[in-house]
């Protein structure tokens, strides 16, 4: 059908994006699974890794929004056949990411204990969290520069290069985790949590080297810096700033969830760490089609092809919901076994099993929210995305969590709050898109 983006064209971007997208949470899941099964302080280690993973994700998601802004501007200029207009913008954005990430590392590493105390961590959990973070955070500059380059790739409608980099990093991390956490008698000392942190940093460095290879060999851009600020830099920074605020609100919700879980006790935060990382894994998995929506919608907007944009929103939503249902089916079949991958502690497993069904139940709603998130990012609608997240977090998630906590629902309160949060996000985006673009398809 001429009025639709073909299934093949969508999947050419979506499938590599899915594989690339799950690599980052796969690194965290690997850390959680391996750390949760160490002999020394497994619950405390798992809790520390979960708290640090949550904070790392929060920071990376916030400052990596320049990736989305770069992708949107590159794809829009590609659709308008004006790629030359962002020739100097791309290296300026990459260097901006580098400087920002170095600043964040210096400040956060210095205040690490204070940061994780704010998560209600104390004693051994706090000590492990601070030690683990100071090493893992060395990967900030590596990851944020890599993400900026991935944004360029996506804007050029290519997610295959990012997939190759991410897969290599993920597999390398799995091998290094086993090697450095458990060690080899007489050859490599067992490094416990520090080993997992070093494994992640090494993997991130390899991913950056590969990303730079594709960037120089396959794209029309370079890293030569022009000190004449590109005219679109202001738009990129404004879009990034709105997305920063949006993602800060998103991560405030995740912070609250982890802070409350930590306050309930070490077994609760251990179970919450597993649930949260599985939720994030699912999110990145489904997000592959959101990446396709991001890349293609920006190009279609640049070409003013609103009819194909409308059909794109319908098709990728169907594909994402299908994936969500498949994930629900697989996890339902292996419901008890999944928890055992991450912990052997019976108390942690009971808490996990009692709530895991809620994580599965919300996946189709998540799929809709993520799809339209991706489309709105490609359209440059960062201000509206910001407002939706602020409303969902402070008018939905937070009051529901406080009410649930008051009635002693504990982990149930956290995941009911997440359900309401995702419901607000998905419905607000669908309504806005329908009102703005349906009449343009006539």
N, C-alpha and C positions, 0 to 999 in steps of 0.2 A: 504493500500500500504506500502510495507516494506521500501521503500526509503523515507517515509515521517513521520514526527512527527504527531501523531494523533490529530484530533480536540479535543478530550477529554483531552489529555495530555497538549495541549496548554491552554485550558480553565481552567484546574485545577489550573494553575498558574495565568492566565490572569484575570479570573472573581474575585477572592478575591483581586487581585492587583488593579483592577479598583475600587472596593469598598473601599479598603484601601487608594488608591491614591486620591480619591475625598474628603476624610475626612478633609485633611489639607486646601484645598481651600474652603471647605464647612464652616470651622470655620471662615475664612476671609469673605466669603459671608454673613454669619450670622451676623457678626459684622457690615458689610456695610449696610445690610438691616435694622437692628435694630437701628443703629446709625443714618442712613439717615431719620428715622421717629421720632426722638425725638422732643420734643416741643422747646427746647432751642437750638438755633443756629444750625439747622439741616444741612445747606449747609456747614458751616465752620467745623462742626464735621465730616461730610462725607468726605470732602476734606482732613482733618487731618488723618482720618483712612485710606484713600486710599494711601496717601503718605507713612505713616508708614508701611502699609501692603506691599507696593512695596519694601521699603528698607529691611524689615524683610525677605521677600522672596529672595531678592538679597543675603543677608548675609547667610541665611540658605542654599540656593542652592549652593553657592560657597563652604562653609566649609563642607557641607554634601556629597561632592563628594567622601569622604572616604567610604561612604556606597556603592557606585557603584564599587569602587576598591575592597572592601572586597568581595562583591557579585561575581565579576568576578573571583577573585583568589580562593574563596571557590568552585565555580561551576566548574572551570577548574580542580582543584585538586580532586573534586568529580568524574568528568568524567574519570580522570586518575587513580582512586582508590588510591589516596594518601592523603586522608583527614587529616591523622596524621601530614602532613607537615605544616599545618596551625594552629595547636593546640595552640601554643604560640603566633602566629600572631594576632589572634582574640582579646584577652584581651589587647594586646599592642595597637592595633588600637582603641579600645573603650576608653582606658585611654587617648590616644592622642586627641581624639575628645573632651573629657571632659575638658582637660587643655586648648585647643584651644578656646573652647566656653566661658570659664570663662574669658580668656584674652580679647576676643572680647566684651563681655558684659561690662567689666570695662571701656574699652576705649570708646566704642560707647555711653554708658550712660553719661559719663563725657562730651563728645562733642556733645550731642544730638541736642542742638539748632543750633550749627554750621552746623551739617549734614543736617538738614531740611531747613536751610536757603539756602543751596546749591540747594535745590529743588524749590527755589523761593518762599517758604512759608514765610509769614510775618504776624504780628499782631496776631489776635485771632487764625488763622489757625496754626501758628507757636507755640503758647502757648499750644494749644490742642495737637499738634503732639508730642512735647517734653514730655508732661505729660503722654500721652498714651504710648509712646515708652519705657520710663524708667521702666514701670511696665511690659509691654508685653515682653520686652527683658530678663526679669528674666527667661523666658522659654527657652532661648538658650541652656543652659547645658542639660535641660530635653529633648528637641527635638533632639539635635545632638547625644546624647547617644542612644536615642530611635532609631534614623535613622541608626546608626551603627549596632545595634542589628537586625533591619529589613534587613539590607544588608546580615547578616549571614543567616537569614531565607530564603531570596531569593536565595542565593548561594546553600542552601540545597534543592532547588526546592519547597519550601513551602512558600506561601504568605497568607495562611489562618490565621496563628497566627497574622501577622501584621494587617490583616483585622479586626480581633476581637478587637485588641487594638485600632485601628483607629476609628472604628464605635462607640465604647464606648466613646472615647474622643469627637467625633463629637456630639453625642446626649447629652452628659453631658454639652458641651459648649453651645448648643442651650438653654437648660433649665436655665443654670447659667446666660446667657446673659440677658434673660428676667427678671430674678430675680434681678440681680445686677444693670442693666442699669436703669430699670423702678422702681425697689423696690416694697415693699408692705407696704402700709400705716400703721404706728405704729409698724411695725415689722422689715423690712429691708429698710434702707434708699436708695433712688435713687442715684446711683453713676455716672450716665452719662457715659462718655468715660472711666473713671477709672474702672467702673464695667465690661465693655467689656474686658478690659485688664486683670483684675483679673480672669474672667471666663476662658480666654484662658490659663493662667498659671496653674490654678487648673486642667483643662482638660489635659494639657500636662503632669502634674505630675502623674495623674492616668494612662495615656497611658504608661509611663515609668515603673511604678510598674507592670503593666500587661505584658509588654515586658520582664522584668526581670524574671517573673514567668515562661513564656514559654522558655526563654533562659536556665534557670537552669534545668527545668523539661524535656525538649524535645530535646535539642541539646547535642552533645558530648563535648561541650566547657564549660569553666568556666571563672571566672574573676581573677583567681590567676595569678599574674604578674610575669613573668620571666624576669630577668634583662640581660639575654643573648638574644641579639636582634635576632629575627627570620631572617634567610637568605632572606626571601621574603619581609621583611619590606622595603628594599630599592626600590624594584619594586612597592610596594603599594604606597609609598610616591611619587615616580616619576609619577606613573599613576595619583595619586591624584593631584599632582602639575599641570600636563597638563590639568586635568579636572577643577582645580581651575581657571586657565587662561581662559579656554573655557567658564566657567560659568560667570567669571568676564566680559568677552566680551558680553555675553548674557544679563547680567544685566545692562551693560552700555547702551545698546539699550533701555531697559525698563526705566532706569533712564532718558535718554534723552527725551523719550516720555512723562514722567510725569513732567519733568522740563519745557518743552515747553508748555504742557497743563496748568500747574500752571501759567505760564507767560501770557497765554491768558485770565486768569480770574478764579474766584472761581467756576463759573458755568461749565467752561470747564474742570477743574480738577475733579470736582464732577462727571461729565458725563464720563470722562476718567477713573476714579476709578471704576465705574460700568462696563464699557467695558472691562477694563483690568482684573478685577476679574472674569468676565464671561469667558474671553479668557483663563485664567489660569485654571478655573474649567474644561472647555472643554479639555484643554491640559492634565490635570491629569486623566480625564476620559478616553481619548484615550490611555494615557500612560500605562494603564494596560497591553495591548498587547505588548508594548515596554518592560515592565518588564518581560513578558514571554519570549520575544526574548532575553533579557539580560541573564536571568537564563539558558535557554535551549541552546543558542548559545555557551556560555562558556563551558557547559558540552560537547557539540558536538565537539568543538574545542579540548578539552582535550582528547576526544576519537578519534580524527582525522576522524570524520564522515562528510565529506564535502558534500556528496550528500543530506543527510537529512538537513544540514545547508542551502543549496540552496533552497530546497522546503519550509523550515521553513520561509525564508524571503518572499517568495511569498504568503504563506497562511496567515501569520499574517498581511501582508499589506492589503489583501482583507478584513479581519475581521475588521481592523481599519478603512478603508474607509467606510465600511458598517455602522459602529457606527457613523462616522462623518456625513454621509447622514441622518441617523435617527435624530441626534441632530439638523441638519439644518431644517428638516421637522417639528419637534416639536416646535422649536423656531419661525419658520415662521407662524405657526398656532396661536401662542400666542405672536406675535411680540410686540404689544403695551402693553400688560398686564405685560410682563417681566420687563419693565422699572418701572412700578408702584410699583413693589415689593420693589424697592430700594429707591425710592424718589417720593415725591408728588409735587416737585417744577417744574412748567411748563417749565421754561427755560432749566433746566437740562434735562427734558424728551425730549424736542425738539431736543437738541443736541445729546442725546443718540440715538433716533430713526433715525436720519439722517445718522448715521455712523454704526449702529449695523449690517446692511446687509453685510458690508465689513468683519466684524468678522466672520460671517457665511460663506461667499463665500470662504474664505481661508482654511476652515476646512479639506477638502480632502488632500490638499497639506501639511497641518500640520501633518496629519495622517502618510503620507509617511516619512516625516522628523523624526517624533518621533519614528517610527518603526525602522528605520535604525540607529538612535541614540542609541536605546536600544541594537540592535545587535552589533554595533561597540564597545559599552562599554563592553559587554560580551566577545568580542574577544580581549579586552585589547588594542584597537586601539585609545588610548587617544590622542596621538600626532596628528593624522589626524583630530580627532574631534576638537581639539584645533585650528588647522589651518583653518578648514572650518568656525568655528564661527568667528574667527578674520577677515577672508575675507568677510563673510556675513555682519558683523557689520560695518567694516570701509570702505569697498568698495561698499557695497549695502545699508544698512539701513541709515547710517549717511548722505551720499551725497543726497539720495532721500529725507530725512527729511528736509535738509537744503534748497534744491531746492523748495520743496513744501511750506515750511514756507516763502520763499522769495516771492512766488506768492500768499500768503495769504490764503492757503488752510486749515490752522489750524488743526482740528482733522482729516480731510481727509489726510493731509500730513503725519500724524503719522501712519495711518493705511495703506496707500499705501506703506510706508517704511517697515512696518511689512510684507506686502505681498511679496515684493521683497526679504526681509530677509529670509523668509521661502522658497521661490522658490530656492534661491541659496543653502540653507542648504540641501533641499531634493534632488536636482539634483546632487550635488557633492557626496553625500553618495551613491546614487543608481549607479552612474557611477563607482565609486571606487570599490564597492562590486562586481559588474558584472565583471569588469576586473580581480579582484583578485581570485574569486571563481568559475566562470562559467566553466573554463577549467578543474577544479579539479573534476567536477561531472561526467566526461566521464568515 
